[in-house]
Amino acid sequence: MKKMSIPTSKTSLVLFLCQIISALDVPLDLSQPPTITQQSPKDYIVDPRENIVIQCEAKGKPPPSFSWTRNGTHFDIDKDAQVTMKPNSGTLVINIMNGGKAEAYEGVYQCTARNERGAAISNNIVIRPSRSPLWTKEKLEPNHVREGDSLVLHCRPPVGLPPPIIFWMDNAFQRLPQSERVSQGLNGDLYFSNVQPEDTREDYICYARFNHTQTIQQKQPISVKVFSMDSLNDTIAANLSDTDIYGAKPVTERQPVLLTPTGSTSTKVELRGNVLLLECIAAGLPTPVIRWIKEGGELPANRTFFENFKKTLKIIDVSEADSGNYKCIARNTLGSVHHVISVTVKAAPYWITAPRNLVLSPGEDGMLICRANGNPKPSISWLTNGVPIAIAPEDPSRKVDGDTIIFSHVQERSSAVYQCNASNEYGYLLANAFVNVLAEPPRILTPANKLYQVISDSPALLDCAYFGSPKPEIEWFKGVKGSILRGNEYIFHDNGTLEIPVAQKNSAGTYTCVARNELGKIQNEVQLEIKDPTMIIKQPEYKVIQRYGQVSFECIIKHDSTLLPTVTWLKDNDELPDDERFLVGKDNLTIMNVTDKDDGTYTCIVNTTLDSVSASAVLTVVARPNPPFDLELTGQLERSIDLSWIPGDENNSPITNFVIEYEDALHEPGVWHYQTEVPGTQTTVQLKLSPYVNYSFRVIAVNKIGRSQPSEPSEQYLTKSASPDENPANVQGIGSEPDNLVITWEPLKGFQSNGPGLQYKVSWRQKDVDDEWTSVIVANVSKYIVSGTPTFVPYEVKVQALNDLGYAPEPSEVIGHSGEDLPMVAPGNVQVHVINSTLAKVHWDPVPLKTVRGHLQGYKVYYWKVQSLSRRSRRHIEKKILTFRGNKTFGMLPGLEPYSSYKLNVRVVNGKGEGPASPDKVFKTPEGVPSSPSFLKITNPTLDSLTLEWGSPTHPNGVLTSYTLKFQPINNTHELGPLVEIRIPANESSLILKNLNYSTRYKFYFNAQTSVGSGSQITEEAVTIMDEAMASRQVDIATQGWFIGLMCAVALLILILLIVCFIRRNKGGKYPVKEKEDAHADPEIQPMKEDDGTFGEYSDAEDHKPLKKGSRTPSDRTVKKEDSDDSLVDYGEGVNGQFNEDGSFIGQYSGKKEKEPAEGNESSEAPSPVNAMNSFV
């Protein structure tokens, strides 16, 4: 099955349809008159150095024979050894390369193709060899021209065939630059609207290039010498005496004058379809500007172009409507001149209806139509088999009616080839059309079972090329037993093609074409498949990227599964650059290290054999702007100047502003300062200037990406000197010694000096004293010291700038003071009010301001602890200082120690230092609560007693009145028993507690008291020892056999319980321990009853942690692994317990270690089988 893809675009559809129509021809196996298929152009210019090939190809049945005429007479090629005809062809080959001369074969040639059914003829082919003659020798005089005058350098190339291409170059084969002032005309001459001194040269050379012969001819160089007015005056002056009057006129401006065309009007004739070229070149100074208009109409849009700096008007594909008057206007500042060109568009003949081949069956009627137009209107003439129809043999079936031949009841002898000739003075048209009389049954030329594939919703064209005589009728069917196709959803073309304008999925299937005439019937089947359209479901998107970044465009497609798509990326409708930075992936395009040249439009094109889709996106590459250039200074004044510049490329990010900086080459060379900035739309600015500065300026462009590099500096501009505009800033008068006044100021910067010889006039006088100003002029320094002043008195001070040109404006005055001295007196009436044991308030009377002898900064209170009243021993005295700013007369003294004796004094402070101290003031702080005892140690444990020893508080903060001891027992589950409290006299340091329970842990709380209250407490724990007889009985029981057996049974029971628990845990079930855990988060803290009373929950007062993880066994007899070994061994006693020699535990407790229970000091109960049993009972 032959497969055919139908194109989907409208243009492709039209071309495809035209191909089908043109293919409707007589099959070559049937008799038919000749048809010319290929011939040389009418005007055939040949290369005289190569063989001449004149083409003439034709088809027909039987194959035609060929003959030629030359200049209207038979050309016998057999008599010319240089001429041969190709086999089975009418093409002539004239051998020039083996001795023949092309000029001998110039002429008009015509080919005739003939067989038994008629003769077809070719166009008249005019053969002319190309010519490239040399330039004629001529003597060229140098051109001496005055500056500003116009000039025309004539080329006058030799007449060639075809005409040569003209251009001007110099001796170095470099094209001469052209502009609005200097340009080449259509005739090849070089026109100067006005000459300038730079036009002087001796190598103006006109070249003529002959394309057919690939040769270039050169004219002799032309010399041009331009005399400027200055040089002309010098020449005249050298040849005249001093008494002669001489002088040439300066270059004067002139209004425009046309150099070409001349006069005010001209005419131009152009043929339809050609390119119309109109030219106006004018002289004048300044150089004129050319403008074109069409009188009474508009220049045609889309076909009008301006060339040669608007001196040439170009209109392509002209028609009769382009006829009219075209005016060129040359204008400069002095006036204008114009020229009107009257354009007439003529037309060589062109076809309206060309005659077409006619196939008729015997007895049928038909006609040949030949209609053409032109200006002037062409005449129509008919030939038959190459002979004018008027002298051709008669045929009763034909009748000539002007541009139409009518055929009636044709017979086989009516077969012939007819020629139609339409001609006027500008050319001719010749067309061959045959009449072929045949009787043939239908035949279908389209291959059988041809497969067509189209995209859904696109047109489908199913071919049914046919032939028959008489012309067959064509019918289409769909399916094997389908009915004939009719209706608006189908279009039936004369050439047999079936068009489905919008093919849908249900359009697919088998289609049958049936052709029938009176001689027979034939049919053919074709197949139609409908494919899903290719779509871009993720199109590339517009991207903005900074230079040197990375960017990706996506192009994700969806297509018919039976079609193989190809994806191609284009940049600006051209191939991607051959650059490894461009990475084409399956569905994306990535550009690495983006540069400015990557800016543009990127298109993703997806092609299949049936359709094509595309999507585009623009990539904008942004960067910091390029630096401005061409800085120009204008409007120079003493205090201002105008700066202009040309912005650099903004690199796709608009310039927001320009920053102007300046350099002072006179005072700070190489240092650039900010001057001002202007908006990005502004390219000029007026800058304020200071005198006596050698300015250079530069400009920096700024956009959203950043700042450009600075421009090149402008030219320098030195402003004139002037007296200073301003005086020094930050003038101060501050004495450094009691008898001086130091006057300081900030010196003027270099550009502020406004001129050479910068100095300062320093003036001062005592304030509120009727004194005259004292002044001194100093060099360019920043301070001056006045000696011999009274101590700390106010002065009026001023500093004035001056230079060699004068003084700055009168300066403003500032108030300063001469030097300070230490204060003379101490604050009096110092009083202390004790607020509490750690805070006191101090009061004092201010000192007289005159005795301060400086700026009062505040008061300092010195205070120190003399001794603690609870301990008479003295210690190292550490003085503390508090400063109170300003004229304050009281202050608070925090952080005092209770029950202590303090001293203090007060001093006044100024800028020089501190004054004398006030007499020491003694005060005492009251008692406070004591700190915790320094230690608590528990020794000598017995069955029912413990010995406690302690140290007094490190800071009693008063007189100790007593100690308080509290203690309570702790059972095996770490629960606390009843609390017992004992008051102990302050002079005691130890205590023996008796009547305690044996083998019991106790917790102790111990603190000290003063008359104010109790201090912080210290805690410890200790254990009484176990009875020795009981221990021995336990050992005896442990050695009994029955007891050993019982323990083995218990061990076995525990093992079984552990296995059951393990199995149930792995199965995810709840076993008793789990149920207990669910019921109580922590069995250790559940309350329980004992014989000695109710125990509450015990937790450490500081960290709330239990002493150990051991606990009583839960009531449901389940055992947790971590609880199964509960015994006094957990508290560090039993066989591993250790004591010091004095009976105390190793690792004594202290208040600081309460959070970390000491190992081996937690239980006195010995491990034994009985105790182990108790764990489960």
Disulfide bonds with the S-S distance in Angstrom:
Cys56-Cys111 2.00
Cys155-Cys206 1.90
Cys280-Cys328 1.79
Cys370-Cys420 1.62
Cys464-Cys513 1.74
Cys555-Cys604 1.88
